Amino acid sequence: MSDKPTYEEYTQEWSLMDKLVFYYEKDLNNSQVDLNEIARHIAHDITRIQQFENDLKQYLIEREYINE
């Protein structure tokens, strides 16, 4: 049994902006991303939010932060 948390446990206190910062951190360091623009683009569309959540979950799984 792994000690890694689930996606829900790992991100339970994160806002959408926290998740965006984590996901796009490398791009932010290279100044290639405007988080406010991304947030505006997805914030009012549940389908886009769900897609981003799925992408973030896969990102966390691939980097072994969480269990599937």
C-alpha positions as MATLAB code, in Angstrom:
seq = 'MSDKPTYEEYTQEWSLMDKLVFYYEKDLNNSQVDLNEIARHIAHDITRIQQFENDLKQYLIEREYINE';
ca = [
       0.000    0.000    0.000;
       1.308    3.413   -0.956;
       1.510    6.426    1.301;
       0.702    8.759   -1.588;
      -2.548   10.697   -1.324;
      -5.388   10.630   -3.821;
      -5.987   13.580   -6.134;
      -8.811   14.780   -3.927;
      -6.689   14.576   -0.780;
      -3.698   16.277   -2.415;
      -5.663   19.196   -3.873;
      -8.510   19.542   -1.362;
      -7.473   23.010   -0.196;
      -6.277   24.328   -3.558;
      -8.173   27.007   -5.422;
      -8.392   26.966   -9.194;
      -5.578   29.535   -9.285;
      -3.408   27.356   -7.003;
      -3.906   24.459   -9.392;
      -3.065   26.612  -12.406;
       0.113   27.908  -10.759;
       1.224   24.370   -9.927;
       0.421   23.025  -13.402;
       2.005   25.903  -15.327;
       4.931   26.604  -12.967;
       7.641   25.861  -15.546;
       5.959   28.062  -18.147;
       5.499   30.828  -15.581;
       9.224   30.797  -14.905;
       9.770   31.298  -18.639;
       7.045   34.004  -18.800;
       5.131   32.098  -21.467;
       1.777   31.977  -19.693;
      -0.787   34.480  -18.425;
      -2.629   32.678  -15.630;
      -5.336   35.293  -15.409;
      -6.146   34.745  -19.075;
      -6.252   30.967  -18.596;
      -8.433   31.322  -15.495;
     -10.855   33.602  -17.355;
     -10.936   31.131  -20.245;
     -11.915   28.104  -18.148;
     -13.557   29.473  -15.000;
     -17.108   29.737  -16.364;
     -17.197   26.530  -18.384;
     -17.628   23.304  -16.423;
     -16.364   21.217  -19.350;
     -13.112   23.189  -19.470;
     -12.719   22.979  -15.700;
     -13.246   19.215  -15.791;
     -10.714   18.847  -18.612;
      -8.164   20.895  -16.701;
      -8.792   18.847  -13.530;
      -8.219   15.646  -15.539;
      -5.027   17.056  -17.051;
      -3.744   18.117  -13.636;
      -4.585   14.728  -12.145;
      -2.639   12.956  -14.914;
       0.255   15.365  -14.395;
       0.342   14.539  -10.671;
       0.120   10.794  -11.326;
       2.915   10.878  -13.901;
       5.167   12.741  -11.487;
       4.223   10.348   -8.683;
       2.758   12.964   -6.354;
      -0.475   10.960   -6.012;
      -2.044    7.541   -6.507;
      -4.485    6.966   -9.310;
];
